[in-house]
Amino acid sequence: MIIFTLKRISITFIFFLTACAELEQNQYFSPNAQPYNDFTATINRDVVSIRSEISKLLRQDFAIKDLSSEGNTMFGQINLANTSLYVDCGMMNNEIYVDYIDRIFESSLKANLVIKLKETNQNATSASLDISYTFISLESGTTWEFSSNKTASIWVATPAEGALPQRECLSKHILEESLISKIRDL
């Protein structure tokens, strides 16, 4: 009887150790929140010349082909490679989550730019920038949509075994800071 009980305790102990090891293998860690940033610039030039210069900048430095505008608002889209450079969706175990998604399912990242120009006087223009990101897990179809200062929080339908099903994604502000810096230098 004692041997049977010891075997049962041993099997139960091994089961719990194995279960705990599985949980440790699939741990998701949320990204650290980014502070709110106001991506604006004031340029000491008129709105018409600034709009023209920004158009050139976007086409040359950022390879935007489909650039459009409505009045003093400009729109463009960039397909970004190297997702982990631009967005942070946390970590899965010891791997950057967006790299994990790309390795397992393949992925894509698009950035939709909105640049609003406002003439503050005859010789000064204010430019404000917002970028909306769309990160897609191609095989599963899971889509995260978030913007420069707003995170995405979604539930994944089939999380890795032992991992929490909620994921968060946010911008690292790399693209925003690069673009607004170049606009300031116009």
GROMACS elastic network, one bead per residue, 0.5 to 0.9 nm:
[ bonds ]
;  ai    aj funct       b0    kb
    1     4     6  0.51073   500
    1     5     6  0.62288   500
    1     6     6  0.86412   500
    2     5     6  0.50703   500
    2     6     6  0.61036   500
    2     7     6  0.85794   500
    3     6     6  0.50572   500
    3     7     6  0.61269   500
    3     8     6  0.85284   500
    4     7     6  0.51614   500
    4     8     6  0.61847   500
    4     9     6  0.86684   500
    5     9     6  0.61136   500
    5    10     6  0.85111   500
    6     9     6  0.50358   500
    6    10     6  0.60178   500
    6    11     6  0.85346   500
    7    11     6  0.60841   500
    7    12     6  0.85019   500
    8    11     6  0.51658   500
    8    12     6  0.61199   500
    8    13     6  0.85038   500
    9    12     6  0.50707   500
    9    13     6  0.59939   500
    9    14     6  0.85726   500
   10    13     6  0.50228   500
   10    14     6  0.61271   500
   10    15     6  0.85167   500
   11    14     6  0.51311   500
   11    15     6  0.61110   500
   11    16     6  0.87214   500
   12    15     6  0.50205   500
   12    16     6  0.63104   500
   12    17     6  0.86826   500
   13    16     6  0.52379   500
   13    17     6  0.62311   500
   13    18     6  0.86142   500
   14    17     6  0.50669   500
   14    18     6  0.60527   500
   14    19     6  0.85106   500
   15    18     6  0.51721   500
   15    19     6  0.61267   500
   15    20     6  0.86232   500
   16    19     6  0.50121   500
   16    20     6  0.60800   500
   16    21     6  0.85016   500
   17    20     6  0.51344   500
   17    21     6  0.61164   500
   17    22     6  0.86642   500
   18    21     6  0.50457   500
   18    22     6  0.62749   500
   18    23     6  0.87964   500
   19    22     6  0.51366   500
   19    23     6  0.64544   500
   19    24     6  0.88288   500
   19   162     6  0.88993   500
   20    23     6  0.50987   500
   20    24     6  0.63144   500
   20    25     6  0.87567   500
   21    24     6  0.50815   500
   21    25     6  0.63259   500
   22    25     6  0.51254   500
   22    26     6  0.67178   500
   22   161     6  0.77300   500
   22   162     6  0.65402   500
   23    26     6  0.54985   500
   23    27     6  0.65811   500
   23   161     6  0.75946   500
   23   163     6  0.69979   500
   24    27     6  0.58803   500
   24    93     6  0.77275   500
   24   162     6  0.78492   500
   24   163     6  0.88714   500
   25    92     6  0.88537   500
   25    93     6  0.63052   500
   25   161     6  0.88437   500
   25   162     6  0.78167   500
   25   163     6  0.86973   500
   26    92     6  0.65603   500
   26    93     6  0.56499   500
   26   160     6  0.64105   500
   26   161     6  0.65379   500
   26   162     6  0.55314   500
   26   163     6  0.51962   500
   26   164     6  0.87541   500
   27    91     6  0.79949   500
   27    92     6  0.56470   500
   27    94     6  0.86378   500
   27   160     6  0.86750   500
   27   162     6  0.70317   500
   27   163     6  0.51951   500
   27   164     6  0.74778   500
   28    90     6  0.71808   500
   28    91     6  0.56217   500
   28    93     6  0.61398   500
   28    97     6  0.81414   500
   28   163     6  0.59424   500
   28   164     6  0.66079   500
   28   165     6  0.87703   500
   28   166     6  0.88352   500
   28   167     6  0.80423   500
   29    89     6  0.86529   500
   29    90     6  0.53739   500
   29    91     6  0.50162   500
   29    92     6  0.64174   500
   29    93     6  0.76954   500
   29    97     6  0.87755   500
   29   167     6  0.86020   500
   30    33     6  0.88558   500
   30    88     6  0.87351   500
   30    89     6  0.66560   500
   30    91     6  0.66717   500
   30    92     6  0.89671   500
   30   167     6  0.68964   500
   30   168     6  0.61574   500
   30   169     6  0.81547   500
   31    34     6  0.88020   500
   31    88     6  0.60174   500
   31    89     6  0.56999   500
   31    91     6  0.73648   500
   31   168     6  0.69796   500
   31   169     6  0.71629   500
   31   170     6  0.77137   500
   32    88     6  0.82970   500
   32    90     6  0.77319   500
   32   170     6  0.89436   500
   33   151     6  0.84942   500
   33   170     6  0.77098   500
   34    37     6  0.85029   500
   34   149     6  0.78243   500
   34   170     6  0.77109   500
   34   171     6  0.77893   500
   34   172     6  0.71511   500
   34   173     6  0.83571   500
   35   149     6  0.78945   500
   36   148     6  0.84609   500
   36   149     6  0.56947   500
   36   150     6  0.85930   500
   37   148     6  0.80884   500
   37   149     6  0.68793   500
   37   173     6  0.84450   500
   38   128     6  0.78851   500
   38   129     6  0.82166   500
   38   130     6  0.89664   500
   38   149     6  0.86405   500
   39   127     6  0.83319   500
   39   128     6  0.57702   500
   39   129     6  0.54310   500
   39   130     6  0.72316   500
   39   148     6  0.88398   500
   39   176     6  0.69043   500
   39   177     6  0.73385   500
   39   180     6  0.63974   500
   40   126     6  0.69429   500
   40   127     6  0.54231   500
   40   129     6  0.62588   500
   40   180     6  0.68026   500
   40   184     6  0.87103   500
   41   125     6  0.82440   500
   41   126     6  0.57294   500
   41   127     6  0.52230   500
   41   128     6  0.65531   500
   41   129     6  0.88134   500
   41   180     6  0.67252   500
   41   181     6  0.81571   500
   41   183     6  0.71166   500
   41   184     6  0.56836   500
   42    45     6  0.88214   500
   42   120     6  0.87517   500
   42   124     6  0.67368   500
   42   125     6  0.56267   500
   42   127     6  0.62681   500
   42   128     6  0.88615   500
   42   183     6  0.88565   500
   42   184     6  0.68981   500
   43    46     6  0.81965   500
   43    47     6  0.89957   500
   43    50     6  0.79049   500
   43   123     6  0.83233   500
   43   124     6  0.55893   500
   43   125     6  0.53169   500
   43   126     6  0.64007   500
   43   127     6  0.77795   500
   43   183     6  0.79753   500
   43   184     6  0.62528   500
   43   185     6  0.82115   500
   43   186     6  0.73038   500
   44   123     6  0.54575   500
   44   125     6  0.63971   500
   44   126     6  0.88232   500
   45    48     6  0.85080   500
   45    49     6  0.69744   500
   45    50     6  0.66045   500
   45   119     6  0.89028   500
   45   122     6  0.76394   500
   45   125     6  0.61416   500
   45   186     6  0.89947   500
   46    49     6  0.58096   500
   46    50     6  0.63549   500
   46    51     6  0.87759   500
   46   119     6  0.68175   500
   46   120     6  0.89117   500
   46   121     6  0.78852   500
   46   122     6  0.58680   500
   46   124     6  0.55697   500
   46   125     6  0.59292   500
   47    50     6  0.51036   500
   47    51     6  0.60046   500
   47    52     6  0.86477   500
   47    72     6  0.79694   500
   47   117     6  0.68155   500
   47   118     6  0.69770   500
   47   119     6  0.56650   500
   47   120     6  0.89535   500
   47   122     6  0.82891   500
   47   123     6  0.82051   500
   47   124     6  0.73782   500
   47   125     6  0.55113   500
   47   126     6  0.83369   500
   48    51     6  0.52616   500
   48    52     6  0.64407   500
   48    53     6  0.88152   500
   48    72     6  0.87455   500
   49    52     6  0.51467   500
   49    53     6  0.62143   500
   49    54     6  0.86433   500
   50    53     6  0.50067   500
   50    54     6  0.60157   500
   50    55     6  0.84663   500
   50   117     6  0.84575   500
   50   125     6  0.75814   500
   50   127     6  0.89824   500
   50   183     6  0.86570   500
   50   186     6  0.76353   500
   51    54     6  0.52054   500
   51    55     6  0.61811   500
   51    56     6  0.87906   500
   51    72     6  0.76353   500
   51    74     6  0.82413   500
   51   117     6  0.76218   500
   52    55     6  0.51461   500
   52    56     6  0.64514   500
   52    57     6  0.87343   500
   53    56     6  0.51597   500
   53    57     6  0.61470   500
   53    58     6  0.86606   500
   53   183     6  0.85523   500
   53   186     6  0.71839   500
   54    58     6  0.60452   500
   54    59     6  0.85386   500
   54   182     6  0.89525   500
   54   183     6  0.68327   500
   54   186     6  0.81109   500
   55    58     6  0.52706   500
   55    59     6  0.62578   500
   55    60     6  0.85947   500
   55    64     6  0.89987   500
   55    67     6  0.75823   500
   55    74     6  0.84456   500
   56    59     6  0.52501   500
   56    60     6  0.59721   500
   56    61     6  0.81788   500
   57    60     6  0.52810   500
   57    61     6  0.55206   500
   57    62     6  0.71426   500
   57    63     6  0.88253   500
   57   179     6  0.89690   500
   57   182     6  0.80470   500
   57   183     6  0.81711   500
   58    61     6  0.57011   500
   58    63     6  0.63940   500
   58    64     6  0.56754   500
   58    65     6  0.84539   500
   58    67     6  0.81556   500
   58    76     6  0.82673   500
   58   179     6  0.85742   500
   59    62     6  0.58280   500
   59    65     6  0.62007   500
   59    66     6  0.88436   500
   59    67     6  0.79965   500
   60    63     6  0.55799   500
   60    64     6  0.76358   500
   61    64     6  0.83016   500
   62    78     6  0.75149   500
   62   179     6  0.86698   500
   63    78     6  0.74500   500
   64    67     6  0.63848   500
   64    76     6  0.64022   500
   64    77     6  0.64078   500
   64    78     6  0.60630   500
   64    79     6  0.89163   500
   65    76     6  0.78056   500
   65    77     6  0.80639   500
   65    78     6  0.85796   500
   66    75     6  0.82485   500
   66    76     6  0.59271   500
   66    77     6  0.68148   500
   66    78     6  0.89430   500
   67    74     6  0.71937   500
   67    75     6  0.57488   500
   67    77     6  0.74900   500
   68    73     6  0.85416   500
   68    74     6  0.58169   500
   68    75     6  0.52001   500
   68    76     6  0.65013   500
   69    72     6  0.68991   500
   69    73     6  0.54511   500
   69    75     6  0.57953   500
   69    76     6  0.86886   500
   70    73     6  0.53040   500
   70    74     6  0.65740   500
   70    75     6  0.83332   500
   71    74     6  0.79989   500
   71   117     6  0.89375   500
   72   115     6  0.82697   500
   72   116     6  0.60233   500
   72   117     6  0.51866   500
   72   118     6  0.69686   500
   73   114     6  0.68534   500
   73   115     6  0.56361   500
   73   117     6  0.61263   500
   73   118     6  0.88665   500
   74   113     6  0.77359   500
   74   114     6  0.57011   500
   74   115     6  0.50530   500
   74   116     6  0.64038   500
   74   117     6  0.81440   500
   75   112     6  0.71995   500
   75   113     6  0.54687   500
   75   115     6  0.66186   500
   75   116     6  0.89912   500
   76   111     6  0.82518   500
   76   112     6  0.57821   500
   76   113     6  0.50712   500
   76   114     6  0.69349   500
   76   115     6  0.88304   500
   77   110     6  0.68557   500
   77   111     6  0.55496   500
   77   113     6  0.59963   500
   78   109     6  0.85431   500
   78   110     6  0.56850   500
   78   111     6  0.51179   500
   78   112     6  0.65468   500
   78   113     6  0.79606   500
   79   108     6  0.77495   500
   79   109     6  0.60790   500
   79   111     6  0.64446   500
   79   112     6  0.89444   500
   80    83     6  0.66143   500
   80    86     6  0.83597   500
   80   108     6  0.75392   500
   80   109     6  0.54695   500
   80   110     6  0.58510   500
   80   111     6  0.71709   500
   81    84     6  0.87771   500
   81    85     6  0.86214   500
   81   108     6  0.76201   500
   81   109     6  0.70717   500
   81   110     6  0.89475   500
   82    85     6  0.57542   500
   82    86     6  0.75549   500
   82    99     6  0.87115   500
   82   109     6  0.86453   500
   83    86     6  0.56012   500
   83    87     6  0.61818   500
   83    88     6  0.85157   500
   83    98     6  0.67219   500
   83    99     6  0.76433   500
   83   102     6  0.89688   500
   83   107     6  0.86655   500
   83   108     6  0.76752   500
   83   109     6  0.63207   500
   83   135     6  0.83752   500
   84    87     6  0.54182   500
   84    88     6  0.63362   500
   84    89     6  0.83822   500
   84    96     6  0.73531   500
   84    97     6  0.83802   500
   84    98     6  0.61294   500
   84    99     6  0.68006   500
   84   172     6  0.89138   500
   85    88     6  0.80749   500
   85   172     6  0.76575   500
   85   174     6  0.75124   500
   86   170     6  0.88662   500
   86   171     6  0.61967   500
   86   172     6  0.54513   500
   86   173     6  0.69301   500
   86   174     6  0.58140   500
   86   175     6  0.66400   500
   87    98     6  0.81420   500
   87   133     6  0.86333   500
   87   135     6  0.88690   500
   87   169     6  0.68671   500
   87   170     6  0.56900   500
   87   172     6  0.51357   500
   87   173     6  0.79187   500
   87   174     6  0.84625   500
   88    91     6  0.85701   500
   88    96     6  0.81348   500
   88    97     6  0.78778   500
   88    98     6  0.74861   500
   88   168     6  0.82468   500
   88   169     6  0.55990   500
   88   170     6  0.54371   500
   88   171     6  0.62395   500
   88   172     6  0.62410   500
   89    96     6  0.76891   500
   89    97     6  0.57991   500
   89    98     6  0.62985   500
   89   167     6  0.69975   500
   89   168     6  0.54409   500
   89   170     6  0.63793   500
   89   171     6  0.87338   500
   90    95     6  0.88259   500
   90    96     6  0.63548   500
   90    97     6  0.55114   500
   90    98     6  0.78909   500
   90   167     6  0.78778   500
   90   168     6  0.70982   500
   90   169     6  0.72084   500
   91    94     6  0.64282   500
   91    95     6  0.55622   500
   91    98     6  0.80793   500
   91   100     6  0.83952   500
   92    95     6  0.53602   500
   92    96     6  0.63295   500
   92    97     6  0.52155   500
   92    98     6  0.89466   500
   92   100     6  0.71016   500
   92   163     6  0.83991   500
   93    96     6  0.82400   500
   93    97     6  0.85359   500
   94    97     6  0.88528   500
   95    98     6  0.85476   500
   95    99     6  0.70334   500
   95   100     6  0.62712   500
   96    99     6  0.53547   500
   96   100     6  0.61846   500
   96   101     6  0.88220   500
   97   101     6  0.61811   500
   97   102     6  0.85720   500
   98   101     6  0.50386   500
   98   102     6  0.61409   500
   98   103     6  0.85472   500
   98   107     6  0.80765   500
   98   135     6  0.87438   500
   98   137     6  0.89061   500
   99   102     6  0.50011   500
   99   103     6  0.60098   500
   99   104     6  0.85408   500
   99   106     6  0.88529   500
   99   107     6  0.87830   500
  100   103     6  0.51432   500
  100   104     6  0.61450   500
  100   105     6  0.83093   500
  100   106     6  0.89241   500
  101   104     6  0.52648   500
  101   105     6  0.55400   500
  101   106     6  0.63138   500
  101   107     6  0.66739   500
  101   137     6  0.63898   500
  101   138     6  0.89729   500
  102   105     6  0.53962   500
  102   108     6  0.80768   500
  102   137     6  0.71220   500
  102   138     6  0.83984   500
  103   106     6  0.58579   500
  103   107     6  0.83756   500
  104   139     6  0.86302   500
  105   137     6  0.59807   500
  105   138     6  0.60187   500
  105   139     6  0.50252   500
  105   140     6  0.69004   500
  106   136     6  0.85210   500
  106   137     6  0.60998   500
  106   138     6  0.55220   500
  106   139     6  0.66957   500
  107   135     6  0.71349   500
  107   136     6  0.53833   500
  107   138     6  0.50351   500
  107   139     6  0.79468   500
  108   134     6  0.79605   500
  108   135     6  0.57790   500
  108   136     6  0.53592   500
  108   137     6  0.69357   500
  108   138     6  0.70955   500
  109   133     6  0.69565   500
  109   134     6  0.56588   500
  109   136     6  0.65676   500
  110   132     6  0.82161   500
  110   133     6  0.56617   500
  110   134     6  0.52267   500
  110   135     6  0.66554   500
  110   136     6  0.88068   500
  111   131     6  0.61860   500
  111   132     6  0.56971   500
  111   134     6  0.65770   500
  111   135     6  0.88968   500
  111   147     6  0.88869   500
  112   130     6  0.83345   500
  112   131     6  0.54594   500
  112   132     6  0.50701   500
  112   133     6  0.63184   500
  112   134     6  0.82585   500
  113   129     6  0.72031   500
  113   130     6  0.61138   500
  113   132     6  0.66548   500
  113   133     6  0.88891   500
  114   128     6  0.81457   500
  114   129     6  0.58155   500
  114   130     6  0.53467   500
  114   131     6  0.62426   500
  114   132     6  0.82633   500
  115   127     6  0.65484   500
  115   128     6  0.55757   500
  115   130     6  0.66303   500
  115   131     6  0.86658   500
  116   126     6  0.80189   500
  116   127     6  0.55951   500
  116   128     6  0.52204   500
  116   129     6  0.65909   500
  116   130     6  0.86916   500
  117   125     6  0.65684   500
  117   126     6  0.56524   500
  117   128     6  0.66363   500
  118   121     6  0.89629   500
  118   124     6  0.86672   500
  118   125     6  0.55377   500
  118   126     6  0.50843   500
  118   127     6  0.64991   500
  118   128     6  0.85343   500
  119   122     6  0.69732   500
  119   123     6  0.79943   500
  119   124     6  0.60490   500
  119   126     6  0.62041   500
  119   127     6  0.88073   500
  120   123     6  0.78461   500
  120   124     6  0.55250   500
  120   125     6  0.54240   500
  120   126     6  0.64982   500
  121   124     6  0.53039   500
  121   125     6  0.71149   500
  122   125     6  0.81606   500
  127   180     6  0.83919   500
  127   183     6  0.80159   500
  127   184     6  0.88319   500
  128   180     6  0.81757   500
  129   148     6  0.87402   500
  129   176     6  0.72807   500
  129   179     6  0.84905   500
  129   180     6  0.72053   500
  130   147     6  0.70455   500
  130   148     6  0.58913   500
  130   149     6  0.82986   500
  130   176     6  0.75681   500
  131   146     6  0.85453   500
  131   147     6  0.54524   500
  131   148     6  0.53293   500
  131   149     6  0.87793   500
  131   171     6  0.89246   500
  131   175     6  0.85042   500
  131   176     6  0.71868   500
  132   145     6  0.70844   500
  132   146     6  0.57201   500
  132   148     6  0.64563   500
  133   144     6  0.78807   500
  133   145     6  0.56256   500
  133   146     6  0.53681   500
  133   147     6  0.56654   500
  133   148     6  0.79506   500
  133   170     6  0.87562   500
  133   171     6  0.78999   500
  134   143     6  0.68130   500
  134   144     6  0.57521   500
  134   146     6  0.68279   500
  134   147     6  0.87110   500
  135   142     6  0.83950   500
  135   143     6  0.57541   500
  135   144     6  0.51405   500
  135   145     6  0.65349   500
  135   146     6  0.86422   500
  135   169     6  0.88267   500
  136   139     6  0.88066   500
  136   140     6  0.85059   500
  136   141     6  0.63267   500
  136   142     6  0.58021   500
  136   144     6  0.64046   500
  136   145     6  0.87151   500
  137   140     6  0.56863   500
  137   141     6  0.53073   500
  137   142     6  0.52295   500
  137   143     6  0.64406   500
  137   144     6  0.87196   500
  138   141     6  0.52140   500
  138   142     6  0.74329   500
  138   143     6  0.87138   500
  139   142     6  0.82079   500
  140   143     6  0.88628   500
  140   157     6  0.89535   500
  142   154     6  0.89884   500
  142   156     6  0.70727   500
  142   157     6  0.83186   500
  143   154     6  0.85626   500
  144   152     6  0.60927   500
  144   153     6  0.77194   500
  144   154     6  0.71601   500
  144   168     6  0.83492   500
  144   169     6  0.70813   500
  145   151     6  0.80901   500
  145   152     6  0.59617   500
  145   153     6  0.88871   500
  145   169     6  0.82656   500
  146   149     6  0.80140   500
  146   150     6  0.57335   500
  146   151     6  0.52647   500
  146   152     6  0.50597   500
  146   153     6  0.87910   500
  146   169     6  0.72205   500
  146   170     6  0.65179   500
  146   171     6  0.76885   500
  147   150     6  0.50896   500
  147   151     6  0.67206   500
  147   152     6  0.82461   500
  147   170     6  0.73192   500
  147   171     6  0.68310   500
  148   151     6  0.80895   500
  148   170     6  0.75144   500
  148   171     6  0.56419   500
  148   172     6  0.82116   500
  148   173     6  0.66248   500
  148   176     6  0.74040   500
  149   170     6  0.77275   500
  149   171     6  0.72919   500
  149   173     6  0.85917   500
  150   170     6  0.68891   500
  150   171     6  0.81331   500
  151   168     6  0.67121   500
  151   169     6  0.56238   500
  151   171     6  0.75293   500
  152   167     6  0.79752   500
  152   168     6  0.54122   500
  152   169     6  0.51696   500
  152   170     6  0.65347   500
  153   166     6  0.67854   500
  153   167     6  0.56214   500
  153   169     6  0.66681   500
  154   165     6  0.82195   500
  154   166     6  0.55875   500
  154   167     6  0.54850   500
  154   168     6  0.65675   500
  154   169     6  0.87615   500
  155   158     6  0.89222   500
  155   159     6  0.86208   500
  155   164     6  0.88967   500
  155   165     6  0.53502   500
  155   167     6  0.62842   500
  155   168     6  0.89675   500
  156   159     6  0.58101   500
  156   164     6  0.89212   500
  156   165     6  0.52869   500
  156   166     6  0.62465   500
  156   167     6  0.71710   500
  157   165     6  0.72440   500
  158   161     6  0.83527   500
  158   165     6  0.74030   500
  159   162     6  0.78959   500
  159   163     6  0.60901   500
  159   164     6  0.68484   500
  159   165     6  0.52770   500
  159   166     6  0.84436   500
  160   163     6  0.54263   500
  160   164     6  0.81065   500
  160   165     6  0.81835   500
  161   164     6  0.86028   500
  163   166     6  0.88384   500
  164   167     6  0.80470   500
  170   173     6  0.87432   500
  171   174     6  0.77392   500
  171   175     6  0.86549   500
  171   176     6  0.88807   500
  172   175     6  0.79998   500
  172   176     6  0.86815   500
  173   176     6  0.50864   500
  173   177     6  0.59012   500
  173   178     6  0.84006   500
  174   177     6  0.53614   500
  174   178     6  0.61318   500
  174   179     6  0.86035   500
  175   178     6  0.51628   500
  175   179     6  0.60674   500
  175   180     6  0.85190   500
  176   179     6  0.52846   500
  176   180     6  0.60189   500
  176   181     6  0.83290   500
  177   180     6  0.53234   500
  177   181     6  0.58799   500
  177   182     6  0.85583   500
  178   181     6  0.52611   500
  178   182     6  0.63537   500
  178   183     6  0.87828   500
  179   182     6  0.52045   500
  179   183     6  0.62585   500
  179   184     6  0.87104   500
  180   184     6  0.61518   500
  180   185     6  0.86749   500
  181   184     6  0.51288   500
  181   185     6  0.64359   500
  182   185     6  0.50826   500
  182   186     6  0.66661   500
  183   186     6  0.53635   500
